[in-house]
Amino acid sequence: MRAVVPGSFDPITRGHLDIIARARGVFSQVVVAVGRNTTKNYLFDPDERLALVRAAVADMPGVDVEPIDALLVDFCRDRGVSVVVKGVRFGSDFDYELQMSQLNRMLSGIETVLLPAGHEYGTISSSMLREVAANHGDISPFVPPTVYAAVRRKIGY
């Protein structure tokens, strides 16, 4: 069975990679859907985010990366995928993802599996890491080396 792990991945973190790897442990194939959220300000453009995600999952068999420019339910339906996997860190993540999962199920019948974040990554988010990096803090423990280098180049330090 195939599953989709959607996100904006700006940038992709070790927490994201943990969720993707754990999803791959449950499902035969995982499609990482790199999308846009109209409420977010991005550090990386869509092509850069796709390239960084592809590099980060290159050694994960059974994991593909695709852009998503439509509704998640349409993306899944077009690929014959009936399960979405989302990582959750806190109660606020759960509340939001529960609402989204109910809407997605009503729209299309797609099921959502929520995976709790691993304890070592449960307190980080891409937006927090962008803020730390913008102030020249060291985010290297939280992102793959290729992502760390890309963030440093983008921010200019």
N, C-alpha and C positions, 0 to 999 in steps of 0.2 A: 504494500500500500504506500502511496505517495502522500507527502505532506508539504505544505508551504509554510515557511518561516518568513513573514513579512516585516519590513522595517525601513527606516530611512538610513540607518547605519552611517551617521555623520559625526564622528567616524565609527567604524566597527571596533568593538571592544572585546577584551577577553571574556567578558560576561556574555556578549552575543555569541561568541564562538562556543562557549560552554553550552548554551541552549541549542545551538545548531548541532553540535556533536551528540548531545543527549537525544535530540529529536531523531537523528540518524540511527541511534541505537534502538529506537522503537519502530521506525518506519524504514521500508526498503530503499526509498529515495526521498531526498529533501530538496525542494526548490527554494532557494533564498531569493525572495522578491524584494528588490531594492526600489523603493518608491519615494514619492514626494508627499509631504504633509504641508498643506497650505498655511498652517499656523506656525511653521518653523522657519527660522533664518539659518541657512546652511553655510558651513565653512567650505565644503567641497561641492562642486557641481555634480549633476547626475552621472556623467561619464567617469569622473574621478572616483566617485563612491563605488560605482560598479567595478572599476579596476582594482580598487583597494579590497573590496569584498572578495573578488575572484582570487586575488593573490593570497588572502588570508585563509581561504578554504581549499586552496589548490591541492593540498595533501589529504583531503577528506574524500575517500571514494563514496560515490552515491550522492554527492551534493553538487547541484548545479546552481548557477546564479543568473537571474534574468531581471531586466527592468520591468517595473509595473507602472503604467500610466493611466490606469482605469480603476474602477472599483475592484476591490479585492475579490469579491464574489464572482465578478466576470472573469478576472484573471484565473481563478481556480476552475471555474466551469470550462473555460476554453482549453484547459490542460487536463481535464478529467480528474481533478484533485478535490477530495471531499473533506479534508481535514486541514485546519490551520493550527499552527503551534505558536504560542506566545509565551515569553518569559515574564514573570511578575516578581517584583522586588518587595513592594509594600502594599498595604491595604488600598491606597489610592490607585495603584496600578491594577489591582484586582477589580476594584469598582469600575474603572474605565473599561477594562478588557471584558468584564461580565456584560456590560451594556453593549459593547461592540459584538460580542459573540451572540447575544440574543438577537440583535439586528441582523447579523449575517445569516443566522439560522432561519429567521423569518423570511429574509429575501431569497434564500437559495437552498436551504437545507444543509449548508456547510456546518460541520461541527468544529468546535475549538477545544484544543487541549492546552491547559495552562500549566507551565512548568515553573516551579519556584526557582528563583535565582540561587546559585550556589553561594554558600556562606562567604567565600572569598571575594565574590563580585556583587553581592547584594546591595551595596551602598553606592555603587558608581553608576553614572549615566553619561551618555555622550555629551549632553549639554554641560554637565559639571566638568568633564574633561576638557571641553573647548574653553571654558572659563579659566581653568587652571593653566592651560597652555597659552592662552592669550596674555596671561600674566607671567609667562616664562617659567612656569612650574614644571616639574618633571612628571610626565604622565606615562613614562616608559613601562612601569609595572602593570599598567592596565590595558595596553594595546600591543599588537604585534609590532616587531621592529620596523617593518615596511610602513605601517601606519604612523608610527612615531616619527620616522624620517619625513613622511609627507606632511604631517602636521607642522613640524618645525620649518619646513620649506615654505609652507603656506603662510605661516604667521611671521616668519622672518627672524628666527633666532637660532 
